[in-house]
Amino acid sequence: MALVRACVSLLLIALFYNYATVQVSAYSDFANSDCRDENFDCRYWAVTGECKTSAEFMNKECRKSCQLCKSMHQTQPAVDDCLDQHKKCPHWASVGECDKNPKYMHKYCEKSCQLCEDCADQNEDCAFLTSIGDCSKNPGYMYTKCKKSCKMCLSNAHVPSVSKNCLDQHKKCPHWASVGECDKNPKYMHKYCKKSCQLCVACIDKNAKCAQWAKRGECDINPVYMHKHCKRSCFICS
């Protein structure tokens, strides 16, 4: 009799354990599926920085786009191993040495000569986002985080010829460019320091979607990409 009671007890314990495991798993699945955006525009708001500037609202309405879901795996940006080996590389590049002295410059000034762009996806969902058309729907995010999937690598793009009328309008442009002002202050730099910001190419759009993006304000929302790849649509030709 004691043996029967022991067997029954063990059976009950096993059943309880299995039930608890199922419950925990079910709760976990529910928690993951419950993390979503409540507004259709969440992804756009997230790309334009609203997760920080309007944190209270975004944390409630746009948890998925602000990457607040516990189950989301965030991919660290790739380490920048594209470096110049001499402090004067930015200046030399700004005065045309990449073309005049390629044997040296292409070896020791790779970054300034734009020869080693890190073309990789920085989000594990890039392939999926590309498949649903986000390269054109959401270029501000995709061309920064999903370059490979959107085929925006330098090796995939045709680089047009240099415009002879593209000049710097201030003597300090090379220095400003070397300390990152082309990205930090694009509205001024892309207008007055075109040569140092390496914007001296034929005035064309490099993507068929440029006009569409320009109409919805991407020239101002995403100037770093647009002023370089959509010059004609953004009206920044020399």
C-alpha positions in Angstrom: 0.0 0.0 0.0 2.8 2.4 0.9 4.4 1.6 -2.4 1.2 2.5 -4.3 1.0 5.8 -2.4 4.6 6.6 -3.2 4.0 5.9 -6.9 0.9 8.1 -6.9 2.8 10.9 -5.2 5.6 10.7 -7.8 3.0 10.8 -10.6 1.4 13.9 -9.2 4.7 15.6 -8.8 5.6 14.9 -12.4 2.2 16.1 -13.7 2.6 19.3 -11.6 6.1 19.9 -13.0 5.0 19.5 -16.6 2.0 21.8 -16.0 4.2 24.5 -14.5 6.7 24.2 -17.4 3.8 24.6 -19.9 2.5 27.6 -18.0 5.9 29.3 -17.9 6.4 28.7 -21.6 2.9 29.9 -22.5 3.4 33.1 -20.4 6.8 33.7 -22.1 5.2 33.3 -25.5 2.4 35.7 -24.5 4.9 38.3 -23.2 6.8 38.2 -26.4 3.8 38.4 -28.7 2.4 41.3 -26.5 5.3 43.5 -27.3 4.1 45.4 -30.4 3.6 48.9 -31.9 0.2 50.5 -31.3 0.6 53.0 -34.1 1.3 52.5 -37.8 3.8 55.4 -37.8 6.0 54.0 -34.9 8.8 52.8 -37.1 9.1 56.2 -38.8 9.0 58.0 -35.5 11.7 55.7 -34.1 14.0 56.3 -37.1 13.7 60.1 -36.6 14.7 59.9 -33.0 11.4 60.1 -31.2 12.3 57.1 -28.9 14.5 59.6 -27.0 12.8 63.0 -27.6 9.3 61.7 -26.8 10.3 58.7 -24.5 7.2 58.7 -22.3 4.8 58.5 -25.3 7.0 56.1 -27.4 7.7 53.7 -24.6 4.0 53.2 -24.3 2.9 53.3 -28.0 5.9 52.0 -29.9 7.7 49.4 -27.8 8.7 47.2 -30.7 10.2 50.0 -32.9 12.0 51.4 -29.9 13.5 47.9 -29.2 12.0 47.6 -25.8 10.9 44.0 -26.2 12.9 41.6 -24.0 13.0 39.0 -26.7 14.5 41.3 -29.3 18.1 40.6 -30.1 20.0 43.7 -30.8 23.0 43.5 -33.1 26.0 45.6 -32.1 27.3 47.8 -35.0 30.3 46.5 -36.8 33.7 47.7 -35.5 35.2 50.3 -37.9 38.5 48.7 -39.0 38.8 51.1 -42.0 41.5 53.4 -40.8 44.0 56.0 -42.1 47.6 55.3 -41.1 48.7 59.0 -41.2 47.1 62.0 -39.6 47.3 64.0 -42.8 45.3 61.6 -44.9 42.1 63.6 -44.8 43.9 66.7 -46.0 45.8 64.8 -48.7 42.5 63.2 -49.9 40.8 66.7 -50.0 43.5 68.0 -52.4 43.2 65.0 -54.8 46.0 62.8 -53.7 43.9 59.7 -53.9 43.9 60.0 -57.7 47.3 61.7 -58.1 49.2 59.2 -55.8 47.1 56.1 -55.6 49.9 53.6 -54.9 50.6 55.3 -51.5 47.1 56.7 -50.7 45.2 53.5 -51.4 47.4 51.6 -49.0 47.9 54.1 -46.1 44.8 56.4 -46.4 42.0 53.9 -47.1 39.4 55.6 -45.0 40.0 59.1 -46.5 40.0 57.6 -50.0 36.7 55.8 -49.2 38.1 52.4 -50.2 37.0 50.3 -47.3 33.4 51.0 -46.5 32.0 48.5 -44.1 29.2 47.1 -46.1 27.3 44.8 -43.7 23.9 44.5 -42.3 23.7 45.6 -38.6 20.3 44.1 -37.9 19.5 40.4 -38.1 16.1 41.2 -39.7 17.5 43.2 -42.6 16.8 40.4 -45.2 13.2 40.3 -44.1 12.8 44.0 -44.0 14.2 44.2 -47.5 11.8 41.5 -48.7 8.8 43.6 -47.6 10.1 46.7 -49.4 11.6 48.7 -46.6 14.6 49.8 -48.6 12.3 52.2 -50.5 9.7 52.7 -47.7 12.2 53.5 -45.0 15.5 54.5 -46.6 16.6 56.6 -43.6 17.0 53.5 -41.4 17.6 50.8 -44.1 20.5 52.6 -45.9 22.3 53.0 -42.5 21.6 49.6 -40.9 21.0 47.3 -43.9 23.4 48.4 -46.5 24.2 44.9 -47.8 20.6 43.8 -48.1 19.6 47.1 -49.9 22.6 46.7 -52.2 24.1 50.0 -51.3 27.7 48.8 -51.1 30.3 50.9 -53.0 31.1 47.8 -55.1 27.4 47.8 -56.3 27.2 51.4 -57.2 28.5 53.2 -60.2 30.6 56.2 -59.2 30.1 59.1 -61.6 32.9 61.4 -62.8 34.1 64.3 -60.7 32.7 67.8 -61.4 35.4 70.4 -62.1 33.3 73.2 -60.6 33.0 71.6 -57.2 35.0 73.6 -54.7 35.3 74.5 -51.1 34.2 78.0 -50.2 36.2 78.3 -47.0 39.8 77.6 -46.4 39.1 75.6 -43.2 36.8 73.1 -45.0 39.5 70.3 -45.1 40.0 70.6 -41.4 36.3 70.7 -40.6 35.8 67.6 -42.7 38.7 65.8 -41.0 37.0 66.2 -37.6 33.6 64.9 -38.8 31.7 68.1 -39.5 30.3 66.7 -42.8 28.1 64.4 -40.7 27.7 66.6 -37.7 26.7 69.8 -39.6 25.6 68.6 -43.1 23.4 71.6 -43.9 26.4 74.0 -43.9 29.2 71.6 -44.9 27.4 70.0 -47.9 26.7 73.5 -49.2 30.0 75.3 -48.6 32.6 72.5 -48.3 31.5 70.1 -51.1 35.0 69.1 -52.1 36.2 68.3 -48.6 33.0 66.3 -47.9 33.6 64.3 -51.1 30.4 65.4 -52.8 32.1 66.4 -56.0 30.4 64.1 -58.4 28.2 64.7 -61.4 24.9 66.1 -60.3 22.7 63.1 -60.7 20.5 60.9 -58.5 22.0 57.5 -57.8 18.7 55.8 -56.9 15.5 55.7 -58.9 13.6 56.5 -55.7 15.4 59.8 -54.9 12.6 62.1 -56.2 10.0 60.2 -54.2 12.1 60.4 -51.0 12.8 64.1 -51.6 9.1 64.8 -51.8 8.5 63.4 -48.4 11.2 65.4 -46.8 14.1 62.9 -46.6 16.6 65.6 -47.8 16.2 67.2 -44.4 15.4 64.1 -42.3 18.3 62.1 -43.7 20.8 64.6 -45.2 23.9 62.6 -44.8 22.6 59.9 -47.2 20.4 62.1 -49.4 22.9 64.9 -50.1 25.4 62.3 -51.3 23.2 59.9 -53.3 20.3 62.2 -54.4 22.0 65.4 -55.3 19.7 66.4 -58.1 16.4 65.8 -56.2 17.8 67.7 -53.2 18.8 70.6 -55.4 22.4 70.7 -54.1 24.1 70.7 -57.5 27.1 73.0 -58.1 
